[in-house]
Amino acid sequence: MFELRSLRVPVVQAPMAGGPSTPELAGAVSNAGGLGFLAAGYRSAEALAEQIHHTRLITGQPFGVNLFVPQPSVAAPAALAAYAAELAPDARRLGVEPGTPHPDDDDWAAKLDVLFELRPAVASFTFGTPDAETVARLGDADVLVLVTVTSLAEAKAALAAGAPALVVQGPLAGGHRGTFDPAAPPPADDLETLFGRIRHHTDAPLVAAGGLTTPAAVARALAHGAVAVQAGTAFLLATEAGTSAVQRQALVAPGFTETIVTHAFSGRPARALVNDFVRRHDATAPLGYPEVNQLTGPLRAAAGAAGDPDGTNVWAGAAWRDIRSGTAAEIVRHLAKEIE
Ligand SMILES: Cc1cc2nc3c(=O)[nH]c(=O)nc-3n(C[C@H](O)[C@H](O)[C@H](O)COP(=O)(O)O)c2cc1C
C-alpha cells in the first residue's frame, strides 16, 4: 500500500470541489513528486470515475480521491424558507430563483463503489469518518484512508474507525471546515496546538493543513512532525487548476482584504473572502447542509457567470495573500523550497 512518507516531495494538493480540482492539476502535482487529489464532492459517481481514468492518462504516480461523508442535516424548514425569502431580491436581480432544498447524500454509495473498483492510491474523507467496515474494506483494496479532523475528539473517532492516517485541518484553512459537526463552536486551537494535541495521542501519520501557503510555513509544519502538508489555497492560481475566472480575479484583487468563516453560502462553515454576499447574509443565514447550498446555488452560479465576485463564494484560506500563480510543478517546488 502507498505510504505518505514515500512521497518525494511531502506536499499534498488539497482536494478542492466546485471547480479547482482537475485531473490536470492532480496529475501535474503527482508528476512533480507531491500527491495530487481529485475532489468527488458535487459531481456524480460516473464523472468521478471518468476523472480517475483521465488522471491516470496524465500520471503513473499515486494520487488521491476525496469524498464528502454524508450526515443528517440540521436544516429547519422554517429557517430555510426565511432564508429563501431573504435571497429572493438578490435572485431577481440576477434573473434566477433560489434553488429548491432536497435531500442529497452526494452519491455516497456509488462513489464508494468507484473507489473499490478503481482503487486510487489514497482516499480521503471530510465532514465525518467512514465507518470501520468501510475503512477496513478500503484497506483490503490497498487504498490508503485519510480522514480530515478539526479536533482531538474527531481524531479519536477517526482512529477508532481504523483510519491509518489523518489530515489535521487548522482553523485558517480555506473552503469548508472538515468538522463532523457543522454546529460546533469555532475551534479554539491554532493548527500547531491542535496538531500537538493529536500528535500526543497517536503515532499515526498526520498531514497538516490550513494556512500553509509559504515555504516557511510548510517547513515549520514538517518540523513539528507532519508527514506531509496539505495545501489548497496555494494551488488556486495554478495554471492547471479549474478555478473560475471570477475567483482568480478576486484572489488577486486589492479590494478583498479579509476572509471569514461563514455558512451563508452552503449551510456549513467555510472560509471565504469577505464580499457583499457575506456582508449581507452571514448574520442571518441558517445552518443546514446541503439545503442552504442548494438554495444559494443558482445565485452563486449566475453571479459567477456574470463575473461578479461579490455575489458568489470565493473560498480562500486566511493566508491567501501569499499565493502565487504558475504551473502546479512550480508551486510544488516553491512550497518545498525550505524543507530541510
Ligand atoms: C476552494 C477550496 C475547495 C475545497 N474543497 C475541499 C473538498 O472538496 N474536500 C476537502 O476535503 N477539503 C476541501 N477544501 C479544504 C482543503 O482540503 C484544505 O483543508 C485547505 O485548503 C487547507 O487550507 P489552505 O486553503 O489554507 O491551504 C477546500 C479548500 C478550498 C480552498
The ligand as a Gaussian input file, in Angstrom:
#p B3LYP/6-31G(d) Opt

LIG

0 1
 C      -11.543000      26.125000      -2.964000
 C      -11.420000      25.069000      -1.912000
 C      -12.196000      23.918000      -2.017000
 C      -12.047000      22.893000      -1.063000
 N      -12.744000      21.729000      -1.228000
 C      -12.499000      20.669000      -0.416000
 C      -13.042000      19.382000      -0.694000
 O      -13.746000      19.180000      -1.670000
 N      -12.742000      18.377000       0.169000
 C      -11.921000      18.547000       1.250000
 O      -11.670000      17.597000       1.980000
 N      -11.377000      19.752000       1.527000
 C      -11.634000      20.804000       0.710000
 N      -11.031000      22.012000       0.967000
 C      -10.174000      22.165000       2.165000
 C       -8.780000      21.610000       1.906000
 O       -8.809000      20.199000       1.945000
 C       -7.746000      22.062000       2.933000
 O       -8.139000      21.697000       4.223000
 C       -7.492000      23.549000       2.899000
 O       -7.386000      24.014000       1.587000
 C       -6.210000      23.859000       3.658000
 O       -6.083000      25.231000       3.899000
 P       -5.421000      26.258000       2.839000
 O       -6.519000      26.507000       1.840000
 O       -5.110000      27.440000       3.661000
 O       -4.251000      25.575000       2.233000
 C      -11.167000      23.056000       0.026000
 C      -10.407000      24.228000       0.118000
 C      -10.514000      25.219000      -0.830000
 C       -9.648000      26.449000      -0.711000

